[in-house]
Amino acid sequence: MKEALLLTLLLLSTKATAYDRIASLNLCLDQVLLHWLPPEKIASVTWLSANEHYRSAPLPEHVYLNRGQAEELLGLRPDLVLVGQFGAQRAARRLRDLGLKVVSIPDAYSLEQLLDQLGALENTLGQLEPLQAQKKQLEKLLANPAPPAAATALILSANNITYGSGLLEHQLLERAGFANLAAEKGVEQLGRVSLEEVIAAQPDLLVFYGGEKDFAIAHLAARHPALKNYIDSGRTYTLPAALGFCPALVAADVLQQLADKRRELVESQ
């Protein structure tokens, strides 16, 4: 019995570590590698991942920061290069022509596309435990139809930007059981909303979106006492910045947390 278990674990480990030197030409795929792979397996990520706004995992000192040029990666001799669906296509073609293994991972702008993206990552990188956990969690949350909207929500980002229909953020609200007031007012994708309009709309949940440097919640609270009431009463939720550039890392957790928040609001009414 023990021998069989050890063999199974060995096979899983082998599949999950099929590549020893992996490089990325895409910001989101950078973060996937930095979060889900052992540091010694990462050869290079893009220079953007050195920016504190994007980086949410340690950046090992040995990892080379590339600027999307094929020549930069040749000397590193990666055995796998990950590229996004659209960016760095010239470098990807050049690397393929030179015999390197380059895999294009589809971008994700919806929950359905996100499942496809996670599946493509699993097929390429193998059975990485954190990757599989995210995929299974998202599959479980999407297994049933979205519940009827039992509460209202409005997203407020820097420069009074709000998020309407046609975006992943809107889909997350709907799947969690919220009516997105911006979408109900006809906002498609991005729009603007004044603080006065936010207060007049009286959402059950105010959803903040943005980093502390350009969108400090404390600053908002000082601008309008009604916003302070939202914050003090716990009727707020902050979307993680990573949702904007790599939802694969956080979308499943965000959906679960929003569903929990909706349940909490409904029960308190």
Number of C-alpha atoms within 10 A of each C-alpha: 6 7 8 9 10 11 12 12 12 12 12 15 14 13 16 18 17 14 16 13 18 22 28 28 28 26 20 25 23 25 26 19 22 22 18 15 19 11 17 12 18 24 24 24 29 22 16 17 22 14 9 9 13 18 17 15 14 12 19 13 8 11 17 18 21 19 15 21 16 19 12 15 23 12 8 14 14 21 15 21 24 23 26 19 14 12 14 16 15 13 19 24 14 15 19 15 11 11 9 18 15 21 18 19 20 18 19 19 16 18 23 13 13 22 19 17 18 22 18 16 22 17 12 18 21 20 18 17 14 14 21 16 13 19 21 15 16 22 15 11 17 16 9 9 8 16 12 12 15 14 19 21 25 27 27 23 20 15 11 14 15 26 25 24 19 15 15 22 25 26 20 22 25 22 22 26 24 27 21 26 22 26 19 11 9 11 18 16 16 15 14 16 19 13 16 10 10 20 13 9 14 14 20 19 23 22 19 20 24 18 16 13 8 11 17 14 19 12 12 15 16 11 12 13 11 17 21 17 13 17 18 11 9 13 19 20 19 17 21 15 17 19 16 17 14 21 23 25 21 16 25 23 16 21 24 17 15 23 21 14 21 24 15 12 17 12 8 7 5
